[in-house]
């Protein structure tokens, strides 16, 4: 079953991600939108962002 994100949830997620994160990775997300539907590919993308980033997240779950 596909989860649906409502507008309010999207706005909250967008705001909590921070402008730096959205700015840096929005193009990557849009280019790889089909991969984000696959749980394993999405996990690999998150790992890649976490390992290559210098953001404030202390672990992958924050990313």
N, C-alpha and C positions, 0 to 999 in steps of 0.2 A: 504494500500500500504506500502510495506517495504522500509524504507530509506536505501540507500547504502552509505557507507562511503568510500571515495576514499583514496588512500594511503597517499596523502599529508595531508588530514584531520586527518587521524589516527595518523600520525607522530606529527602533531601540538597538538592533544589532549593528546597524550602520553607525550610529552615534558611539556605541561602545567600542567599535573597531578603531576609531580614531582616524583623523584625516590623513596622517602619514601612511597608515596601512592601506587605506582605500586608494590613495593616490599611487602608491607604489605597485599595487597588485591588481587593480581593476582590469587593466588590459590583459593580464595573464588569465584572470578568471573568465573574461569574455571570450578569449581565444580558445579556452579549454572547457567551455561550458558543458559539452557532452561528457567529458571525463568526470565532471563533478557529480554526475548522476550515478556513477559507479563507485561504490563504497571503497574498494581497494585503491582505485586510481585517485580518489579524493584524499585518502589517507597519505598516499605517496606525495601528492601536491603539498599537503600541509607539512609533511616532514621536510620537503625540499625548501619551502618558505622558511620554516623554523631554522634549519641548518644553515641556510645562506643569509639569513637576516641578522641584523644587529639591533633588533628591537628590544623593548623592555620585558618581553615575556620570559618568565623563568622556566617554563616547560611547554611542551607541544600543545597541551590542552588550552593554553592561553591563546595560542595562534589559531 
